[in-house]
Structure formats: structure tokens, C-alpha cells
Amino acid sequence: ETLKTQTVVEGGAATAPTAPTVAGYDFAGWDKAFDNVTGDITVKAVYTVKTFTITWVVDGKSTSETYNYGATPTFKGTTDKAATAQYTYTFKGWDKAIAKVTGNATYTAQYTQTVNKYTITWNNYDGKPLATDTVAYGETPVYTGATPVKPADATTTYTFAGWDKTIAKVTGNATYTATFTAGDAVTYTITFVDEDGTTVLKTENVAYGA
């Protein structure tokens, strides 16, 4: 585009026109001097491209890059977001469409979150598993198996008394172990017979140790 045509005497100086504004560029001057004209010349306006800062925010952390006007920014890092005890995160894109650079801009990573699940193990008194459940973070596990049993030994019977710790909302893998209270003493049958063992004289149930 011709901005101005001017006639000057030899050795004279030309008067520059106002340089036009170009979107995305800064006027940097003219390509040659015109203060001592000795012949026909064409003077061209010179421009430098503007640069802008593009900021990427991933998991609360920011990184910035400089791009020329009109360029399309590209994120060069990782979009991973650290999992928490409660959630696992999957990158689903940026908060807005990535566009050609026309000014400073910030793009923030967006995520879908999945509630983590954990293994809850229910053990009997001897450490042998009674059941294993998979329970989501924040839920309260519930034992749904048969009532735990501890066989009587030579002296005592046992009654299920609950678990070794209070059942709590899930925040990670956990193990609960059945506990028992001692019940009545085991009773034994005592049989009295005559001298040849053929006649039962008496039968009596007696507690261990009595």
C-alpha cells in the first residue's frame, strides 16, 4: 500500500507519513533513511510481531510461554493430576478452546474425578479371611457374612463380641478381626458304671474343673 508520494529537492529531507497500525505488530521504523534524498527512493515501513504470554495451569501449578501473535499455542508438559485418597483424576481438556494468539491468555486443565475404592478384609480370630469387600471412599463397610465362630476348647466356649476396632468410613484398605468373649465352661458327661461296666449307675454333666 502506498502511503504517500512526495517530491523533494536533491539533498532535501522527506516528511514521513503516519505509519498504519497493523494488528499484532508494532511499528519499528522505516527501512532506509530519507533525510538526504539524492534520487528516487521507496521507503518501506518495518514492523515487529507482538509477543504474548500464554499460561497453562495444571493441578494448581502454572507454567508460562511466550508466543508470537497469530501462533497456535501447544502445551508441552504433562496434564497428570496427583490422585488423593478419595479421588483419581482424568484429564478431560482445557477450560476453553485453544485459539490463535491475539493477547495474553490462560488455559486451566479440567478433570473428571473417580471415587477410589478400597479393599476391606474381615478376618476371623485366627487371621483367616471370612470375607473381602470392595468399598468406595467415604462409605461405611458392612459385614454381611455368617456370624464368626470360635470353636470351644477343652475348657471354655466362646461368643462373638464384635470386631477389634470400630468400623469407620473408608479412607483406605482396612482389616477387621473378629473378637470373642469367653462363655460358660465346657461341660463333660460323667458316667458311673458297675464293676463289670455293663450297668450304668448314674450319668452327670459336670463343668470343666468341677
Residue pairs with C-beta under 8 A, 6 or more apart in sequence:
1 20
3 17
3 19
3 20
3 45
4 17
6 14
6 15
8 14
8 37
10 37
10 38
10 39
11 36
11 37
11 38
12 36
12 37
13 34
13 35
13 36
13 37
14 34
14 35
14 37
14 43
16 30
16 34
16 43
19 27
19 45
20 45
21 27
22 47
23 69
24 49
24 50
24 69
24 70
24 102
25 47
25 48
25 49
25 50
25 69
26 47
26 48
26 49
26 50
27 45
27 46
27 47
28 46
28 47
28 48
29 45
29 46
30 43
30 44
30 45
30 46
31 43
31 44
31 45
31 46
32 41
32 43
32 44
34 41
34 43
49 68
49 69
49 70
50 68
50 69
51 66
51 67
51 68
51 69
52 66
52 67
52 69
52 101
52 102
52 103
52 104
52 105
53 64
53 65
53 66
53 104
54 64
54 65
54 66
54 67
54 73
54 101
54 104
54 105
54 106
54 107
55 62
55 63
55 64
55 104
55 105
55 106
55 107
56 62
56 63
56 64
56 65
56 75
56 77
56 106
56 107
56 109
57 106
57 107
57 108
57 109
58 77
58 78
58 79
58 80
58 81
58 109
59 80
59 81
59 82
59 109
63 77
65 73
65 76
67 73
67 101
68 101
69 101
69 102
70 100
70 101
70 102
71 100
71 101
72 98
72 99
72 100
72 101
73 98
73 101
73 105
73 107
74 98
75 107
79 91
79 109
80 91
81 89
81 91
81 109
81 111
82 89
83 89
83 116
85 116
85 137
85 171
85 172
86 115
86 116
86 137
86 138
86 171
87 113
87 114
87 115
87 116
87 137
88 113
88 114
88 116
89 111
89 112
89 113
89 114
90 111
90 112
90 113
90 114
91 109
91 110
91 111
92 110
92 111
92 112
93 109
93 110
94 107
94 108
94 109
94 110
95 107
95 108
95 109
95 110
96 107
98 107
99 105
115 136
115 137
115 138
116 136
116 137
117 134
117 135
117 136
117 137
118 134
118 135
118 136
118 137
118 170
118 171
118 172
118 173
118 174
119 132
119 133
119 134
119 173
120 132
120 133
120 134
120 135
120 141
120 170
120 173
120 174
120 175
120 176
121 129
121 131
121 132
121 173
121 174
121 175
121 176
122 129
122 130
122 131
122 132
122 133
122 143
122 145
122 163
122 175
122 176
122 178
123 129
123 130
123 175
123 176
123 177
123 178
124 130
124 148
124 149
124 150
124 177
124 178
125 148
125 150
125 177
125 178
125 179
125 180
127 177
130 143
130 145
130 146
130 148
130 178
131 143
131 144
131 145
133 141
135 141
135 170
136 170
137 170
137 171
138 169
138 170
138 171
139 169
139 170
140 167
140 168
140 169
140 170
141 167
141 170
141 174
141 176
142 167
143 163
143 167
143 176
147 160
148 160
148 178
148 180
149 160
150 158
150 160
150 178
150 180
151 158
152 158
152 186
153 186
154 186
154 208
155 185
155 186
155 208
155 209
156 182
156 183
156 184
156 185
156 186
156 208
157 182
157 183
157 184
157 185
157 186
158 180
158 181
158 182
158 183
159 180
159 181
159 183
160 178
160 179
160 180
161 179
161 180
161 181
162 178
162 179
163 176
163 177
163 178
163 179
164 176
164 177
164 178
164 179
165 176
167 176
168 174
184 207
185 207
185 208
185 209
185 210
186 207
186 208
187 205
187 206
187 207
187 208
188 205
188 206
188 207
188 208
189 203
189 204
189 205
189 206
190 203
190 204
190 205
190 206
191 200
191 202
191 203
191 204
192 200
192 201
192 202
192 203
192 204
193 199
193 200
193 201
194 201
